[in-house]
């Protein structure tokens, strides 16, 4: 079988050589070139120009969106910086308010403590005076009793000596 393929291939080569070689440069070559140019122009007009236009519009749309996004990003960063500054200012003010409130609370607490200490001191002095008054009263009543008991003891001792003498 291999033998027959070689024979057919040689016969085909021999017929092409007799007719003008591998390439035949008659009127078909320029006709094919003109058909190719017409096909390229037709494809360009029908498919590639609308596609190119759509691609260009899409590229413009993307460029515009990127520019808008950059602008919005810049505005956002500026706004974030401004808000950060406002936040720092608000924190500082709130710390000042807290410090002032703590100082005021400390003053009020000190005043209440001082007032309570004065009340305690006054109560202590009043209690001390009452104790002194009760002590003096107790000494006064005890003196009378001591004197009466002393007299009774003396009477018993002296009365017994008077009776013994």
HELIX and SHEET records of a PDB file:
HELIX    1   1 UNK A    2  UNK A   19  1                                  18    
HELIX    2   2 UNK A   27  UNK A   43  1                                  17    
HELIX    3   3 UNK A   44  UNK A   48  3                                   5    
HELIX    4   4 UNK A   49  UNK A  164  1                                 116    
END                                                                             
